[in-house]
Amino acid sequence: MSISICNTFHQIRSSFRNSPTHYIHFIHFTQIQSFSSSLASINQTPNQHSFTVDYLINSCGFPLEKAITASKRINFETPEKPDSVIVFLCDHGFTKPQALNVIRKVPQVIVSNPEKSLLPKLDFFKSKGFSSTDIVKILSQSPFLLVRSLDNQIIPSFEFIKNLIGSEQRTLSAIKRFAARPLLVNLDSRMTPNVELLREVNVPDANIAYLLMFQPRIFTSSRERFRQIVGEVKGMGFNPLRLTFVLAVYAMISVSKHAWKKKIKVYKKWGLSEDEILGAFRKYPWFMMVSEEKITRMMDFLVNKMGLESSCVSKRPQLLLSSFEKRIFPRCLVYQALQAKGLIKKPKISFSPMMKSPEKQFIAKVVELAKEEAPELLKLYEKNLALAN
């Protein structure tokens, strides 16, 4: 059979040797036929995810590409199961847009069993004292909780955090504050080893609990990186018994090495030495959390406009964390007005307390104290404060 076909093709090609144009047309025709056959073959291949993809696009608002990607992990041929998940979420306090947003973030939710998988998790949060509004907010922000194991992940993590913090009420507050993200941290590979390492270097449980309540992201670091950072913080002379130790660990984990070096460079441009930078970091670890742009803006204003020495800023690192528009600038205008009237040496009026004091205290001890000599101070301050809001 194949020999006959080859002979036939050879004869056709030979008959076209004396007519090149006809031969070219023949070759072009065979190429088109071959391509058409391949295309037909592709189009005839069944797409087992076509219903899933269509549903995700039309019923859940997925973009095409994301729907195709999701269909590689989930598959259903009828709308009953996914519809039941959406109805379940809506019946338990979610609006339909919230329910669909959860599904777009974590497509696996749509193939969950509402009664066996989802309901026990909602009941668990409810049993701990979370309101329906709290639960919807938490699960909307951390939807991966809906596909994590209740018995192997969520409950053990909750109990671990509660035992460390020492109060169920404070645990609820911490979980609300961070939308239950601490419950997603792997206990065996991250949370437990990192907590134990802090205990090994004599960090009090109260300070570890503080991190869990306010900066839980620190415990998502790998144990290798965590150990390295803890060692570096100890090497800088931080006392493990003080809260600044764990704040320094958090700062160093949060800022990449590249960003850290760039910030050091910016501080040095303003005349600070390595020792002054380290000293400021020891006093106030947030000193290294300030963005490069804010460092430059604040140092320019305080040094060039207000006439402070760079070393004065390093001795008062909290200044760089203050809002420029709502605190530093309006209060500095008051300071300059007092200077112009020769009142800056008045008892209880000095630059650093002026910048750090709470709002009511600032009005009472600075503006009110000088109102006889400078009655316009309050108007000046309130006017510039209003411009910042």
N, C-alpha and C positions, 0 to 999 in steps of 0.2 A: 504493500500500500504506500509506504513512505517513499520507496524507490520510484513508483509511478508518479507521485506528486513532484518529486525532485526533477524527474525527466520532463514533466509537463512544464514546470517553471523554467527549466533550461531552454526548452523549445520556444517559450514565449519571449524570453530574454534575447534569444538568438534572432527571432523574427523582428525585434525592435532595434537591432544593431544599426540597420541602415536608416532608422527613423528616430534620432535622439529625442526629439520633442515628445513623441508618443511614449518613449521609454520613461522619460521624466514624469509624465502624467501618470503612468502606471505605478511607479514607485511612490509618488505622492498619495495616490489612491490607497495603496496597501498600508501606508503609515497611518492614514486617517482611520481606516477600518480597524487597524490594530488598537489605536488609542480609544476608539469608540467601544470596542469590545471590553477593554480594561475598565473604562468608566462605567459601563453597564454592570460589570462584575462587582465594582465597588458599591454602586447604588443598590445592587440586589442583596448586599450583605446586611443582614438584620442588625439593628441597633438595639441591644437588649435594654439600654438605659433611656430610650427615647421618651417613655412615659414619665420617668423620674425627672429628666431634664425639663420637659414641658411643664410639669407641675411646679418645679422649683422656680421657673421663670414666671409662669402665669399666675400662680397662687401665692408665691412667697416673695416675688420681686427680685430674684437673683439675676445678676448679669449673666449672659450666655456662658462666658468662659468659666465663671465661678460655679455655675450650675453643672457644667460638664465635669469640672474637677471634683465637685461634691458627689456626683453620681458614680464616681469610681469607688467611693467608700460606702455609699448607701444605695439601696435599690428597692423599689416597690412598683407593682404593676397596676394597683387600683388606688383610688383616693381615700378609701375608708380609714386606713391607719394614720396617714399624715393629717387628715381632717380631724381625727379624734384627738390628736396632740394639740392642735390649734384651739379646738373647742375646750379642751381641758384647761389650758393656760388661761383662756378668757374667763372660764368659770371660776378661776382661782385668783382673780384680781388684776390680771394683765389686760391692757387694752389690746386690740388686734394689732396695731402697729408695734407695740412692745413685744408681743408674742412672735411676730414675724421677724423683728430685729434680733431676738434671741436665736431664732432658727438660722438666720443669715450668718450670725457669728459662729454658731456651733451646729452645723447641719445634722449631726448625729442625733440631736434631740428629736427630730421629726420621726425617727423610727423607734423611739422609746415606747415602752409600755406605760401608759399614763398611771394606771392603778398600781402596778408592781414596782415601777422604777421612779417615777416622778413624785407621786403622792407621799411616799414615806419621807422624802427629803423635805417637802413642804411641811409635813407634820412635825418633823424633827425641829425645824426652826421655830415653828409655832410653839412647841412644847418648851422651848428655852426662853420664851417671852418676847419674841419678835412679833410685831404687828403685821397684818396683811400688807400694809403699805411698805414696811421695812423689807419684807420678804421679796416683794416685787422689785423694789429698788436694788436689793442685793443681787438677785438673780439676773436682773437686766444688765447690771454692770459686771458681774462675774458668772456668765452663763455656763462656763465649764463645770461648775458645781453640779449641774443637772446630769452630767454624764460621768461624774466621778462616783466611786463606790461609797455608799453611806457608811457601811460597817468598817471598811478598810481604810478610808481616807478622812471623811468628814467628821465622824464621831471621835476617832482617836486624836485628830488634830485639835478639835474643840476641847477635849479633856486635857490635852497636853498644855494648851495655852491657858486654860482656866487654872490648872494646878500651878503654873508658873506665875501668873498674875495674882492669883490668890482670891479672886472674887468673881462670881458669875456675872454680876452686874457690870464690872469693869471689862470683863471679857466681851459682853454684849456691846459695850461702847466701842471697844477696839475693832470688833468685827463690823459694826455699822460704819465706823469711820473709814475703813478701807474696803467696804463692800465684800467682806468675807474672804478677801484674797489671801490672808494668812492661812486659811483652811486648805488652800490649794498647794501650799509648800510641802514637798515630800518630806515626811517625818524622818525616815530612815537614812536618806542620803544627804539631807540638807539641815533641816531644823534641829534634830537631836544632836548631831555632831557639832554644829556651830554653837549651840547653847552650852554643851559640855565643855567645849574649848574655852569659852568665856569663864566658866566656873573654874577650870583648871588654873587660870591665871588670876583667880581671886576676885573676879567681878561679882559684886553682890547681886542676888536674884532680883532685888528691887530695880537695879539699873538695867538688867536684862529685860525685865517686865516692861520698863519704860520704852525700850526699843520695840518690843512687840506691840505695844499700844500705839506708838506714834511713828515708828519707822520700820514696819515689819519686812520691807523689801530687803533689808540687810541679810535676812536669813535665807534668801533664795540663792545666795552665792555658793559656789562649790566649796567643799571643805578645804581644798588645796589653796584656793585664793583667799579664803577667809583666814586660814592659819597664817598665810604670808602677811596679810594686812595687820593682823593682831600683833605679829612679831615686829613689824615696822613701827607700829604705834608705841609698843613697849620701848623700842630702841630710841624713840624721840623723847623719852622721859615722862610720858603720861603715867599717872598713878591709876592702876586698875580699880582702886576703891572709889574713885571719883567718877561722876557722871560724864565728865569731859572725855574720859577714856573711850566709852562706847560711842560718844558723839564723833570722836576722831575716827574711830573704825568706820562708822557710817559715812563720814565725809570722804574718806579715802576709797571706799568701795564705790561710792556714787560718782566720783570724778575719775575719768580715765587718766592713765599715765600721761598721755599726750596733752590733754587739757590741763592737767596739773602743772606740767612743765611750762605751758604757755602762760598760765596765771603767775607763776613764779617770775617769769620773764617780765610781765607787765608790772608787777610790784617793784622789781629791780629798776625798771625804767624811771620810776618815781623816787628812786634813791634809797629804797629799803635794802638792807643787807640780808643775807641768808639767816643770820641769827635773829634779826628783827621779825622776819617773816615767820620763822619757826616759833618765836615767842608769842606773836599774835595768834598763831594757830593753836598754841597750847592754852592761851587764855580763852579763846572763843573759836572752836573748830569750824563754825559756820563761815569763818573768815575765808576759807578756801572754797566755799560753795557759791560765792558771788561770781556773776558772769564777768568776763573780760571787759565787756562794754560798760557795765556798771562801775567796775573798778576804775576805769579810765575817767568816766564822767565824774564820779565822786572825788577822786584824787585831784582832778583838775580844778574842781570848784573849791574844795577845802584848802588846797595848797596855793593855787594861783589867785583865787578870788578872796578867800578868807585869810590868807597869809599864815596858815598853820604849817609847821614843819612836818615832813613825811613821817618822822619818828613819832610825832604826837598821834597820828592816825593809827600807827601800829600798836601804840599803847592803849588805844581805845577802839579796838577792832569792831565793836558793835555798831559804830557809826556807819560802816559800809553796808550794814544790813537794813538800815532805816530807809524809809521811802524818801526819795529826793524831793518830790513834789509836795507831799503831805506833811513832811516833818523838817527835813534839813533846810530847804530853801526858805520857807516862811519864818522859821525860827531864827535863821541866820540874819534875815532882814531886821528882826527885832533886836538881835545882838548888835548889829551895826548901828541901829538907831540909838541904842543905849551908849554905845561907844562914842557916837557923835556928840552926845550930851554929857559925856564924862561920867556916866553912871555905872560903867561896867565894873567898877571896884566896889560897888555897893554890897554889903554883906549878903551872902546866899545867892549872888548872881555871878555865875562863871560858865564858861562855854560848855564843858562836858555835861554837867548836870542839866543845863538848859536843853541839850539835845536828847538826853536819856529819859528825863522825867515824864510821867504820864500827863495826859492832856490837862486834866483838872489841876494837877499840881503845878504845871507850867504856868497856867493862867494865874493861879493864886500867888505863887512865889516869885514870878518874874513880872508879868504884865501888871497885876494889881499892886505889887510892891513899888513899882515905879510910876504909878498912874498920876501922881501929883506933879512930878517933874516932866513926864512924857504922856499926857492924856491920850495922844493919838495912837499909842502903841496897839491897843486892842483893835481899833479899826484897821490899822495896817495889817495886823496879823490875820484877822478874819477875812479881809479882802483877798489876800494871797492864798489863804487856805481854800476859799470858795473857788478860786481859779483852778485849783488842783482837782476839784470834785466834779 
